[in-house]
Amino acid sequence: MYKVLFAFCALSTWALSVSGSRPYQGLVQLLRRQDSGDGQGLPRYRNSSLCINERVEDLIQRMTLEEKAGQLFHTQIYMGPNGTLDEGSEADRRNSTEKMIGEQFLTHFNLVGDVLDAREVAEFHNRVQQRALETRLGIPVTLSSDPRHHFTENIGTGFEAGRFSQWPETLGLAALRDADLVKKFAEIAREEYLAIGIRAALHPQVDITTEPRWARIGNTFGEDAHLTAELLTAYIKGFQGEELGPHSVSTVTKHFPGGGPMENGEDSHFVYGKNQTYPGNNLDYHLIPFKAAIAAGARQMMPYYSRPIGTQFDPVGFSFNKGIVTDLLRDELGFEGIVVTDWGLITDTVILGQYMPARAWGLESLSELERAARILDAGCDQFGGESRPELIVQLVNEGVVSEERLDVSLRRLLREKFVLGLFDNPFVDPDAAARIVGNDYFVRLGNDTQRRQYTLLTNKEGILPLRNLQSATKFYIEGLNATYIESRNFTVVKTPQEADYALLRLQAPYEPRPGGFESSMHAGSLEFSAEERERQAAIYSAVPTIVDLILDRPAAVPEVVEQSSAVLASFGSSADAFLDVLLGITSPEGKLPYDLPRSTKAVQESLEDVPFDTRNPVFKFGHGLRYASRCVDAGSGRAGNCLVAQQY
């Protein structure tokens, strides 16, 4: 027993100082239970002086079938009131944390909900880890997250930034074409993730946006595969570091082999959008980012829901597709890491009140048991968004899947935990979380980037920036609260006819869809309706109008460009950021990360898998004007501070 306590003191004194007595006591009790009693002290998987491979093998040989099965699932976890463990909800089809950890032996969880109090979330994380320590083997939890740092008003595939620093969407980072900035963003996001215990990022999303109507363009880097490859490399390095270790956040690169070329621009979350098509025979273009991710050290990959149509591959969902996961990703591209499926491939469910069948496209007639077997046979390691370990136990007991096959995936999954240092340091410091998350420096850099990513599309007669305005200046506004204008000592009026200027913040057009989850997807036409065009035209004709187009998807709005006085594009920014750019306090630096098509018809006539092929786009990839100085200080010959618009 003395050897046990000595080893504990040498390796894990952090527990007392970081998290207080309860985690310390939990680990001591765990080590007492796990002391073999044969004079050898700690089990080998607990001995950090040993090689990781040796620790992994020791742990695997100690695991029951049920414990192994639990590791193969990665599902959502909710925080209870005041940072307590969630008790679950039968009405919401949600298991309690106690059931998932204590009975199903799950240890991979996707944190759900906005982070509004970093200290509370850190304390919740510690409670989760404490409960995991109390299981027979004490396997620590890996907490993951969807994107959280981006200023967004559409949270269908992510969360609001909440307490975290707020940055543009990745499209905004792509608009700045700055790999060093992307790495800095990722390093800051990593520090904020680590502070509350998040150790895996369910991103970057590196799909190439060759189909402008697709609803999931907002979290990509745009239409150019080579720019995406450059930026995602910096992104992965920023989150993981040069090598994965105790201060890293593991990344999940998605959606292999590229989710961009969706048939008719629909999304494969839904039955009507299950097909992915390659009429231009251009799959290789979509693989460019994934090759770059593998070269950069990507640890995990996530295939998309879609099924490929008109290719040499089976027309079944990518995670069920051995030709995609094993033959292409693993054998041809050489990926050796974890493959986790996208969410909900086995079990029908309800999301935001909407019934969602399992996304087993091309294999809808298979049973849940057969779907699970097919995914393992394809070469995937983990089932995303599911908590059905009993299916894996049944498959092994019935001889359909061997326990040795489970061990192949377990080695990858457990090794990741060891490399991240979770077996040695599972807890975080809630006081440090309160200091780190959303600190002034991180917030300032995020806010600055929100302003820089603005992309100036048009600027007729050099109307921007609006400088030296009188306090009597009157604005008609849409898409932002009047308090933002009034706080700058200007007046907001009710009609365009009363105004000196109109400011319109317009969401890129889309066709509203029914349902709970489905309604969060911005899909369909890229044009405003005839009624909306007529309404806007009346404003443009009444007063000089500056438009902020919020481009979570490429808008086809030539009439806005023609009729307004100036158009800015943005990719996730606050109203204050917009006004700072408008008034010349800061300058727009962005360039378009994709073409802006002339019409939905032009998109329909293009090929889903080919970039930059819509006929006569309004603006092409890379377009962006600048504010530039043309003032010269008297006597010095140097440029002064006057900003006017320069177009190039």
CORVEN-V530455 format. One record per backbone hydrogen bond with DSSP energy under -0.5 kcal/mol. NH is the residue of the N-H (numbers start at 0). CO is the residue of the C=O. E is the energy in kcal/mol with one decimal. If there is no record, write none. Layout:
nh->(NH NH)
co->(CO CO)
e->(E E)
This chain:
nh->(4 5 6 7 8 9 10 11 12 14 15 16 17 18 19 23 24 25 26 27 28 29 30 31 32 33 34 35 45 46 47 49 54 55 56 57 58 59 60 61 61 62 62 67 68 69 70 70 71 71 72 73 74 76 79 82 83 85 88 92 93 94 96 97 99 100 101 102 102 103 105 107 108 109 110 110 111 115 120 121 122 123 124 125 126 127 128 129 130 131 132 133 134 141 142 142 143 144 150 151 157 158 162 163 166 166 168 170 171 171 172 173 174 175 175 176 176 177 178 181 182 183 184 185 186 187 188 189 190 191 192 193 194 195 195 196 196 197 198 198 199 200 201 201 202 204 205 205 208 209 211 213 216 218 219 222 223 224 227 228 229 230 231 232 233 234 235 236 237 238 239 240 247 248 249 251 251 252 252 253 254 255 257 261 262 264 265 269 272 273 275 276 277 280 284 285 285 286 286 287 287 290 291 292 293 294 295 296 297 299 300 301 303 306 307 308 315 316 317 318 319 320 321 323 324 325 325 326 327 328 329 330 331 332 333 334 337 339 339 340 343 348 350 353 355 358 359 360 362 365 370 371 372 373 374 375 376 377 378 378 379 380 381 382 383 384 385 390 391 392 393 394 395 396 397 398 399 400 405 406 407 408 409 410 411 412 413 414 415 416 417 418 419 420 421 422 423 424 429 432 433 434 435 436 438 442 443 444 445 446 447 448 449 450 451 452 453 454 455 455 456 456 457 459 461 462 464 465 466 472 474 475 477 483 484 484 485 486 487 488 489 490 492 497 498 499 500 501 502 503 504 504 505 505 507 510 511 516 518 519 520 521 521 522 522 532 533 534 535 536 537 538 538 539 540 541 541 542 545 546 547 548 548 549 549 550 550 551 555 556 559 560 561 562 563 564 565 566 567 568 569 577 578 579 580 581 582 583 584 585 588 588 589 590 591 595 596 602 603 604 605 609 616 617 618 621 622 624 625 627 629 630 632 635 636 639 643 645 647)
co->(0 1 2 3 4 5 6 7 8 11 12 12 13 14 15 19 20 21 22 23 24 25 26 27 28 29 30 40 42 43 45 46 50 51 52 53 54 55 56 57 58 58 59 63 64 65 66 67 67 68 69 382 107 109 83 79 80 77 93 89 88 92 85 85 95 96 97 97 98 98 99 72 141 74 108 143 76 113 116 117 118 119 120 121 122 123 124 125 126 127 128 129 131 106 140 196 108 199 166 149 154 146 114 160 148 164 570 217 168 570 168 169 170 171 172 172 173 172 176 177 178 179 180 181 182 183 184 185 186 187 188 189 190 191 192 192 193 192 142 196 142 249 144 199 200 218 203 253 221 207 209 210 213 215 216 592 592 222 223 224 225 226 227 228 229 230 231 232 233 234 235 236 244 238 198 200 202 250 299 203 301 301 254 259 274 261 262 266 269 270 306 260 308 277 281 281 282 282 283 283 284 286 287 288 289 290 291 293 292 250 337 252 255 273 315 275 313 360 305 303 316 317 319 320 320 321 377 321 322 323 324 325 326 327 329 328 298 300 337 381 383 355 353 350 348 343 357 358 359 362 366 367 368 369 370 371 372 373 374 375 374 338 338 71 381 73 382 387 387 388 389 390 391 392 393 395 394 394 401 402 403 404 405 406 407 408 409 410 411 412 413 414 415 417 416 416 420 420 427 428 429 430 431 432 435 438 439 440 441 442 443 444 445 446 447 448 450 568 453 624 454 566 566 564 458 459 581 581 464 469 490 500 502 480 480 481 481 482 484 485 484 472 474 494 495 473 473 543 475 545 477 502 503 547 549 522 509 350 514 516 517 214 519 510 520 528 529 530 531 532 533 534 535 535 536 537 538 538 501 565 503 546 567 505 547 548 569 549 525 554 556 556 557 558 559 544 544 457 546 454 548 573 574 575 576 577 578 580 579 579 451 453 453 174 622 618 594 598 599 600 602 606 613 595 595 591 619 455 645 643 641 641 637 632 632 630 627 625 645)
e->(-2.1 -2.6 -2.5 -2.3 -2.5 -2.2 -2.0 -2.9 -0.6 -1.6 -0.9 -1.2 -2.9 -1.6 -1.0 -1.1 -3.1 -2.5 -2.3 -2.3 -2.6 -2.1 -2.6 -2.2 -2.2 -2.3 -1.2 -1.5 -1.9 -1.5 -0.9 -1.7 -2.0 -2.9 -2.3 -2.0 -2.2 -2.6 -2.0 -0.7 -1.0 -0.8 -1.0 -2.1 -2.5 -1.7 -0.9 -0.8 -0.6 -1.3 -1.2 -2.4 -1.6 -2.4 -3.0 -1.4 -1.2 -0.7 -2.5 -1.1 -3.0 -0.5 -2.3 -0.5 -2.2 -2.6 -2.5 -0.5 -1.9 -2.3 -2.9 -0.5 -2.4 -2.7 -0.6 -2.8 -2.4 -1.0 -2.2 -2.5 -2.4 -2.3 -2.8 -2.1 -2.0 -2.3 -2.5 -2.5 -2.2 -2.1 -2.4 -1.2 -1.5 -3.1 -0.6 -0.6 -3.4 -1.5 -3.5 -0.8 -0.8 -1.9 -3.4 -2.2 -3.4 -0.5 -2.9 -0.8 -1.2 -0.6 -1.5 -2.5 -1.9 -0.8 -0.7 -0.6 -0.9 -0.7 -0.6 -2.0 -2.3 -2.3 -2.9 -2.5 -2.4 -2.3 -2.9 -2.4 -2.0 -2.1 -2.7 -3.2 -1.8 -0.9 -1.0 -0.7 -0.9 -2.3 -2.9 -0.5 -1.4 -3.4 -3.2 -0.5 -1.6 -0.6 -0.7 -3.3 -1.7 -2.1 -0.6 -1.9 -0.7 -0.6 -2.2 -2.5 -0.5 -0.6 -2.2 -2.2 -2.1 -2.5 -2.9 -1.4 -1.3 -2.2 -2.9 -2.2 -2.3 -1.9 -2.9 -2.4 -2.0 -2.1 -2.5 -1.9 -1.3 -0.6 -2.6 -2.3 -0.8 -1.8 -3.2 -2.4 -2.1 -2.4 -1.7 -1.7 -1.7 -1.3 -2.6 -2.2 -0.8 -1.9 -0.7 -0.9 -0.7 -1.0 -0.5 -0.7 -0.8 -2.2 -1.9 -2.4 -2.3 -2.1 -1.7 -1.2 -2.6 -1.4 -2.5 -2.2 -1.9 -2.4 -0.6 -2.7 -2.2 -2.5 -2.0 -0.6 -1.6 -1.1 -0.8 -0.9 -2.6 -1.3 -0.5 -2.3 -1.2 -2.6 -1.6 -3.0 -1.8 -2.3 -0.7 -2.1 -2.0 -2.3 -0.6 -2.6 -1.9 -2.7 -2.8 -2.0 -3.5 -2.3 -2.0 -1.0 -2.3 -1.8 -2.4 -2.2 -2.0 -2.2 -2.1 -1.9 -2.3 -1.8 -0.8 -0.8 -1.8 -2.9 -1.6 -3.2 -0.7 -3.2 -0.8 -1.7 -0.7 -2.0 -2.1 -2.3 -2.2 -2.6 -2.1 -1.5 -2.0 -1.5 -1.3 -1.9 -1.4 -1.2 -2.7 -2.3 -1.0 -2.5 -3.2 -1.7 -1.6 -1.2 -2.2 -3.0 -2.1 -1.3 -2.1 -0.5 -0.6 -2.9 -0.7 -2.3 -1.9 -1.4 -2.8 -2.2 -1.7 -2.6 -2.5 -2.2 -2.2 -2.7 -2.5 -2.0 -2.0 -1.3 -2.3 -2.2 -1.2 -2.7 -0.5 -0.6 -0.7 -2.6 -1.6 -2.3 -1.7 -1.4 -0.5 -2.8 -1.1 -2.1 -3.0 -2.4 -2.1 -1.5 -0.6 -0.7 -2.7 -2.1 -1.5 -1.9 -1.5 -2.2 -2.6 -1.0 -1.3 -2.6 -1.6 -2.5 -2.9 -2.4 -2.6 -0.5 -0.8 -2.2 -2.1 -3.0 -0.6 -1.0 -0.5 -1.6 -1.6 -0.5 -0.5 -0.5 -1.1 -2.5 -2.1 -2.1 -2.5 -2.3 -1.4 -0.9 -0.7 -2.4 -2.0 -0.7 -0.8 -1.6 -2.9 -2.5 -3.3 -0.6 -3.3 -3.0 -0.7 -1.1 -2.5 -1.3 -2.4 -0.8 -0.8 -1.4 -2.3 -2.2 -2.1 -2.3 -1.4 -1.3 -3.2 -3.1 -2.6 -1.8 -2.3 -2.4 -1.9 -2.6 -2.4 -1.1 -1.9 -1.6 -2.3 -0.6 -2.7 -1.6 -2.5 -3.0 -0.6 -1.3 -2.6 -1.7 -1.5 -1.4 -0.6 -1.9 -1.2 -2.1 -2.2 -2.9 -1.9 -2.9 -0.6 -0.6 -2.8 -1.5 -1.5 -2.1 -1.7 -2.8 -0.5)
